Amino acid sequence: MEFTKSITVAELLQVKRLNLELVCGKRYIQREITLGSVNRPGLALGGHLDNFRANSVQVFGRGEHAFCQKENKARLRANVTKMLSEGSVPCVIMTADLVPVPAVRKACLGADVPILKTPMESAAFVAEFSRFLDEKLAPVTHVHGVLVDVSGMGVLIRGESGIGKSECALELIKRGHILVADDVVEIQKSRGRYLIGSCPTMLKHYMEVRGLGILNVPLLFGVGATLDEAKIDMEVVLTSPNSQQPIDRLGVAQRTSEILGVEIPSLGLPVTPGRNLAVLIEVAALNQQLKGQGIFSAKEFSQKILDQMKTGAKKSHAK
C-alpha cells in the first residue's frame, strides 16, 4: 500500500540543520506539511494568484520583505489574507533573520498560519529545506520480499509465500553479500527518480527462515552483513515450476516492473530442484551491471546468429 508522509510545523522546529525559530502563532504549529516543495510568493504579494502554490510552505526572502515594506499596508494585508485563503498554507518562513511587517503578521495570525524565521539566506535555506522535505515526504510503499545488496546492486527478491526468498537471501549473505530487509521492504521514491529500499525498524537486522525461526544476521555473520538502506536496481521474481508465466530462454526481452511510478528491470527465475538460485541472482546482478554499461550479451548473441544466417543465405543464393 502506498502512502504519503507528513510532518508538523512543531516537528520542523526541532530540525537543527534548518535553524528555525518561532516568531508567532504557537497555537497553530500542529499544522501539517504534506508537499515536498516550497514557494516564493513574490507575485502573490501583489495580488497575482495565478499558479500560486497554495499548499506549500511560503518562504519570504529579502526581495519579498522589501516589497512588503514599501507596499500599502491595507492592500498588503488584503493580498496576504487572500493568498493564505487559497489553500492550506502550513507556515510562513522568513529567511536572513528578517522580521515580518505588521500587515503580514496580522494576516497570518488571522488565517491561523504560524510564522517562523531562520538566519540562513534564502538560496541556502531553500536548497537545504527542499532536501529535507524530499527525505521526509517522498511517497512510500511496502512490498513483500527481500532486499539484498549483491555486488553493489540492490536486488529486490519477490515471489509467492514459501517459495524460498529468505533461504536464497541467506545463501547470498553466506557468499559475502549484504542484507537490507527481509519479509517486508519499505520503498521510498527519491526526487532523482530512483527507489531506495530499507527495513521497518522492528524487523531491522532480522531474518525469518522456515525451520530455523528468527535469525539475528549481525550476530551470525558480523556487522558488515547488513545495510540500513540501498538503491533498488533490479527485481528478481521467483516462480514455481507450474507457473504459467512465459520464460525468455535467451534473455533478449528486457522486462520491467513499476513501483511508485519508477520502472526497474525485472527477471523471472523458475524455482526447480538442483538450481542454485543464489548463484543465478549473483550472475543476474553482474549481467545487469554490464547492461548498464551498454553490453547486452543476449542481443549480441542474437545479432551474431542473424548475421550468420544472412551470410549463409547470400552464399546459397550465389550458388
C-alpha positions as CSV (number, residue, x, y, z in Angstrom):
1,M,0.0,0.0,0.0
2,E,1.3,3.4,-1.0
3,F,1.1,6.3,1.5
4,T,2.5,9.8,1.8
5,K,4.2,11.0,4.9
6,S,3.7,14.3,6.6
7,I,5.5,16.5,9.2
8,T,4.0,19.1,11.5
9,V,5.4,22.6,11.9
10,A,6.2,21.7,15.5
11,E,8.4,18.9,14.3
12,L,10.0,21.2,11.8
13,L,11.1,23.5,14.6
14,Q,13.1,20.6,16.1
15,V,15.3,20.1,12.9
16,K,18.6,21.6,13.9
17,R,20.1,21.9,10.4
18,L,17.4,24.4,9.4
19,N,17.9,26.7,12.4
20,L,14.3,27.6,12.7
21,E,12.7,29.7,15.4
22,L,9.1,30.5,16.0
23,V,8.1,34.2,15.5
24,C,4.4,33.9,16.2
25,G,1.4,31.6,16.0
26,K,2.4,29.0,18.6
27,R,-1.2,27.7,18.7
28,Y,-1.0,26.7,15.1
29,I,2.2,24.7,15.0
30,Q,0.4,21.4,14.6
31,R,-0.4,22.3,11.0
32,E,0.9,19.6,8.7
33,I,3.3,19.9,5.8
34,T,2.5,17.3,3.1
35,L,4.1,18.7,0.0
36,G,7.8,18.4,-0.7
37,S,8.1,21.8,-2.4
38,V,8.4,25.4,-1.2
39,N,7.2,28.6,-2.8
40,R,8.5,32.2,-3.0
41,P,5.2,34.3,-3.1
42,G,6.6,37.3,-4.9
43,L,3.7,37.8,-7.4
44,A,1.1,36.6,-4.9
45,L,2.0,39.5,-2.5
46,G,1.0,41.9,-5.4
47,G,-2.4,40.1,-5.8
48,H,-1.5,37.9,-8.7
49,L,-2.5,34.4,-7.6
50,D,-2.4,32.5,-10.9
51,N,-0.4,29.3,-10.5
52,F,0.1,30.1,-6.8
53,R,1.2,27.0,-4.8
54,A,-1.4,27.4,-2.1
55,N,-0.5,24.2,-0.1
56,S,3.3,24.8,0.1
57,V,5.4,26.4,2.8
58,Q,5.8,30.1,1.8
59,V,9.4,31.5,2.1
60,F,9.9,35.2,2.4
61,G,13.4,36.4,1.5
62,R,14.9,39.8,1.2
63,G,13.1,40.6,-2.1
64,E,9.6,39.8,-0.6
65,H,10.4,41.6,2.6
66,A,11.5,44.8,0.7
67,F,8.2,44.7,-1.3
68,C,6.2,44.3,1.9
69,Q,7.9,47.3,3.5
70,K,7.0,49.6,0.5
71,E,3.5,48.3,-0.2
72,N,0.4,50.0,1.1
73,K,-0.4,48.3,4.5
74,A,-4.1,47.7,3.9
75,R,-3.5,46.4,0.4
76,L,-0.7,44.1,1.5
77,R,-2.8,42.6,4.3
78,A,-5.7,42.0,2.0
79,N,-3.4,40.3,-0.6
80,V,-1.7,38.1,2.0
81,T,-5.1,37.2,3.5
82,K,-6.4,36.2,0.1
83,M,-3.1,34.3,-0.6
84,L,-3.5,32.3,2.6
85,S,-7.1,31.5,1.9
86,E,-6.4,29.9,-1.4
87,G,-5.4,26.6,0.2
88,S,-3.8,25.2,3.3
89,V,-0.5,27.0,3.8
90,P,1.3,25.2,6.6
91,C,3.5,28.1,7.6
92,V,5.5,31.2,6.5
93,I,9.2,31.2,6.9
94,M,11.3,34.4,7.0
95,T,15.0,34.0,5.9
96,A,18.0,36.0,6.9
97,D,16.5,36.7,10.3
98,L,14.0,39.1,8.8
99,V,11.1,40.3,10.9
100,P,7.7,40.2,9.3
101,V,6.0,43.6,8.8
102,P,2.8,44.0,10.9
103,A,0.5,43.6,8.0
104,V,1.9,40.2,7.1
105,R,1.9,39.2,10.8
106,K,-1.7,40.1,11.3
107,A,-2.8,38.4,8.1
108,C,-1.0,35.2,9.1
109,L,-2.4,35.1,12.6
110,G,-5.9,35.8,11.2
111,A,-5.5,32.8,8.9
112,D,-4.1,30.5,11.7
113,V,-0.8,30.3,10.0
114,P,2.4,30.4,12.1
115,I,5.5,32.4,11.1
116,L,9.0,31.1,11.6
117,K,12.4,32.6,10.8
118,T,15.9,31.3,10.1
119,P,19.3,33.1,9.9
120,M,20.1,31.3,6.7
121,E,19.9,33.2,3.4
122,S,17.1,32.3,1.0
123,A,19.0,30.3,-1.6
124,A,20.9,28.2,1.0
125,F,17.7,27.7,3.1
126,V,15.5,26.7,0.1
127,A,18.1,24.2,-1.1
128,E,18.5,22.6,2.4
129,F,14.8,22.7,3.2
130,S,14.0,21.0,-0.2
131,R,16.5,18.2,0.5
132,F,14.9,17.7,4.0
133,L,11.4,17.6,2.6
134,D,12.5,15.2,-0.1
135,E,13.8,12.8,2.6
136,K,10.8,13.1,4.8
137,L,7.8,13.4,2.5
138,A,8.7,11.2,-0.6
139,P,6.0,8.6,-1.4
140,V,6.5,5.3,0.4
141,T,5.2,1.8,-0.2
142,H,5.8,-1.6,1.4
143,V,6.2,-4.8,-0.6
144,H,6.6,-8.4,0.5
145,G,10.0,-9.6,-0.4
146,V,13.7,-9.5,0.4
147,L,16.3,-6.8,-0.5
148,V,19.9,-7.8,-0.8
149,D,22.9,-5.7,-1.9
150,V,24.6,-8.1,-4.5
151,S,28.0,-6.8,-5.7
152,G,26.8,-3.2,-5.3
153,M,23.4,-3.8,-7.0
154,G,20.3,-3.6,-4.9
155,V,18.3,-6.7,-5.8
156,L,14.6,-7.0,-4.7
157,I,13.7,-10.7,-4.5
158,R,10.0,-11.3,-4.7
159,G,7.7,-14.4,-5.1
160,E,4.8,-16.1,-3.5
161,S,5.0,-17.0,0.2
162,G,7.1,-20.1,1.0
163,I,8.9,-20.2,-2.4
164,G,12.3,-19.7,-0.7
165,K,13.1,-15.9,-0.8
166,S,14.7,-15.9,2.6
167,E,16.6,-19.1,2.0
168,C,18.0,-17.6,-1.2
169,A,19.0,-14.4,0.7
170,L,20.6,-16.4,3.4
171,E,22.8,-18.2,0.8
172,L,23.7,-14.8,-0.7
173,I,24.8,-13.5,2.8
174,K,27.0,-16.6,3.2
175,R,28.6,-15.7,-0.1
176,G,29.5,-12.2,1.2
177,H,26.6,-10.1,0.0
178,I,24.6,-7.8,2.3
179,L,21.1,-8.0,3.7
180,V,19.0,-4.8,3.7
181,A,15.5,-6.2,4.5
182,D,13.7,-9.5,4.9
183,D,10.0,-10.2,4.6
184,V,8.9,-6.5,4.3
185,V,10.7,-3.9,2.3
186,E,9.9,-0.2,2.8
187,I,10.4,1.6,-0.6
188,Q,10.7,5.3,-0.9
189,K,10.9,7.2,-4.2
190,S,13.7,9.7,-4.4
191,R,13.5,13.0,-6.2
192,G,16.1,11.7,-8.6
193,R,13.5,9.1,-9.9
194,Y,15.1,6.1,-8.2
195,L,14.0,3.8,-5.5
196,I,15.5,3.4,-2.0
197,G,14.7,0.3,0.0
198,S,15.0,-0.1,3.7
199,C,13.7,-2.3,6.5
200,P,11.0,-1.3,9.0
201,T,12.6,-0.6,12.4
202,M,11.1,-3.6,14.2
203,L,12.4,-6.1,11.6
204,K,15.9,-4.5,11.0
205,H,18.8,-7.0,11.0
206,Y,16.5,-10.0,11.5
207,M,15.5,-12.8,9.1
208,E,12.8,-15.4,9.4
209,V,13.7,-18.8,7.8
210,R,11.3,-21.7,7.9
211,G,12.5,-24.4,10.1
212,L,15.1,-22.2,11.8
213,G,13.0,-19.4,13.1
214,I,14.2,-15.8,13.7
215,L,17.9,-15.2,13.0
216,N,20.0,-12.2,14.1
217,V,22.1,-11.6,11.0
218,P,24.8,-9.3,12.5
219,L,25.4,-11.8,15.4
220,L,25.7,-14.7,13.0
221,F,27.6,-13.1,10.1
222,G,29.1,-9.9,11.5
223,V,28.0,-6.2,11.4
224,G,29.1,-5.9,7.8
225,A,26.4,-8.3,6.7
226,T,23.6,-5.8,6.9
227,L,22.8,-2.3,5.5
228,D,20.2,0.2,6.6
229,E,19.2,1.0,3.1
230,A,20.1,0.5,-0.6
231,K,19.1,1.7,-4.0
232,I,16.9,-0.8,-5.8
233,D,18.5,-1.6,-9.2
234,M,16.6,-4.6,-10.3
235,E,13.9,-7.1,-9.3
236,V,14.1,-10.9,-9.4
237,V,10.8,-12.8,-9.2
238,L,11.0,-16.4,-8.1
239,T,8.3,-18.5,-9.8
240,S,7.1,-22.1,-9.2
241,P,7.6,-24.8,-11.8
242,N,3.9,-24.8,-12.5
243,S,3.7,-21.1,-13.2
244,Q,2.1,-20.1,-16.4
245,Q,4.4,-17.1,-16.9
246,P,6.5,-17.4,-20.1
247,I,10.2,-17.8,-19.8
248,D,12.6,-15.9,-22.0
249,R,15.3,-18.5,-22.6
250,L,17.7,-16.1,-24.4
251,G,17.1,-13.1,-22.2
252,V,16.7,-10.8,-25.2
253,A,13.4,-9.2,-23.9
254,Q,14.0,-6.8,-21.1
255,R,11.0,-7.0,-18.7
256,T,10.4,-4.2,-16.2
257,S,8.4,-3.8,-13.1
258,E,6.9,-0.5,-11.9
259,I,7.0,0.6,-8.2
260,L,5.8,4.1,-7.2
261,G,5.8,5.1,-10.9
262,V,9.5,4.1,-11.3
263,E,10.4,1.2,-13.7
264,I,13.2,-1.2,-12.8
265,P,14.5,-4.2,-14.7
266,S,12.7,-7.4,-13.7
267,L,13.9,-11.0,-14.1
268,G,11.8,-14.2,-13.6
269,L,13.6,-17.2,-12.2
270,P,11.8,-20.6,-12.0
271,V,12.5,-22.5,-8.8
272,T,13.3,-26.1,-9.6
273,P,15.3,-28.8,-7.7
274,G,19.0,-28.6,-8.2
275,R,19.1,-24.9,-9.2
276,N,21.4,-22.7,-7.1
277,L,19.3,-19.6,-7.1
278,A,21.9,-17.6,-5.1
279,V,24.5,-18.1,-7.8
280,L,21.9,-17.2,-10.6
281,I,21.0,-14.0,-8.8
282,E,24.6,-13.2,-8.4
283,V,25.2,-13.6,-12.1
284,A,22.0,-11.7,-12.9
285,A,23.2,-8.7,-10.9
286,L,26.6,-8.7,-12.7
287,N,24.9,-9.1,-16.0
288,Q,22.6,-6.1,-15.2
289,Q,25.7,-4.1,-14.4
290,L,27.0,-4.9,-17.9
291,K,23.7,-3.8,-19.5
292,G,24.1,-0.5,-17.6
293,Q,27.5,-0.2,-19.4
294,G,25.9,-0.8,-22.8
295,I,26.9,-4.5,-23.0
296,F,23.9,-6.7,-23.8
297,S,25.1,-10.2,-24.2
298,A,21.8,-11.8,-25.3
299,K,21.3,-9.2,-28.1
300,E,24.9,-9.5,-29.2
301,F,24.5,-13.3,-29.5
302,S,21.2,-12.9,-31.3
303,Q,22.7,-10.5,-33.8
304,K,25.6,-12.8,-34.5
305,I,23.1,-15.6,-35.3
306,L,21.2,-13.3,-37.7
307,D,24.4,-12.1,-39.3
308,Q,25.4,-15.8,-39.8
309,M,22.0,-16.6,-41.3
310,K,22.3,-13.7,-43.7
311,T,25.8,-14.7,-44.8
312,G,24.6,-18.3,-45.3
313,A,21.6,-17.1,-47.4
314,K,23.9,-14.9,-49.6
315,K,26.3,-17.8,-50.3
316,S,23.4,-20.2,-51.1
317,H,21.9,-17.6,-53.5
318,A,25.3,-17.1,-55.2
319,K,25.5,-20.8,-55.9
